[in-house]
Amino acid sequence: MIVSYRSAASLAAIAIGIAAGVYAYLQSRRRGPGKRNSSLVASSSPKSLRKWKEIKGEGVHIADPAELARKARAMAENGGETLQVIADFDRTLSKAWVRGRKGLTSHGVLENSSHLPHSFREKVSALKNHYYPIETSTTIPKEDKIEHMEQWWGRAHDALVDCRLNRHTIAQIVAEAEKLHLREGCTALFELLRERNVPLLVFSAGLGDVIR
């Protein structure tokens, strides 16, 4: 299932959640429903979390190890039958960098396509130049930012609607995109989740048709 929404999830939280949740699920499947994953429960402490290879990367920062340990313990105790994976898409499931260049977001795939008129690219570029400094500002209050981000989101989508895109053209644009790739291991993860009947929800501020 894919839901378009105006928020983005933390890559570190998703990576850890998937690692811990899938592990708990597979362990519970081996033991049968309703059994606790005692090994993971026992290891879910701030100190032992350092042993998890998924959180040793330089780009992973944990603000509250104790809270993470609590969540991992809860997932293990609840068992695999209650597991659901929720993931952001742009630069979470998809790569942030492709061959040394910044990867495209689902919006960027369309914004950089020659299939859309030059007037569209000029319009979305002007919107970015106006709103991006607001998004990254450290002085503008969050409430004001939300209002501006919703304006940006709405005006960018209005510009897309004016282009009268259809799904065939979108599929062609995605197929030709050179800088939109899934991270290594995503396909294997998706197949594992499907095999184990674990729901996957892609919760993204991106474009659902592009993500599909």
Secondary structure, DSSP 4 states (H G I P E B T S, - for coil): -EEE-S----HHHHHHHHHHHHHHHHHHHHH-TT---HHHHHH-STTGGGG-GGG-STT---S-HHHHHHHHHHHHHH-GGG--EEE--TTTTB-SEETTEEPP-HHHHHHT-TTS-HHHHHHHHHHHHHHHHHHH-SSS-HHHHHHHHHHHHHHHHHHHHHTT--HHHHHHHHHH-SS--BPTTHHHHHHHHHHTT--EEEEESS-HHHH-
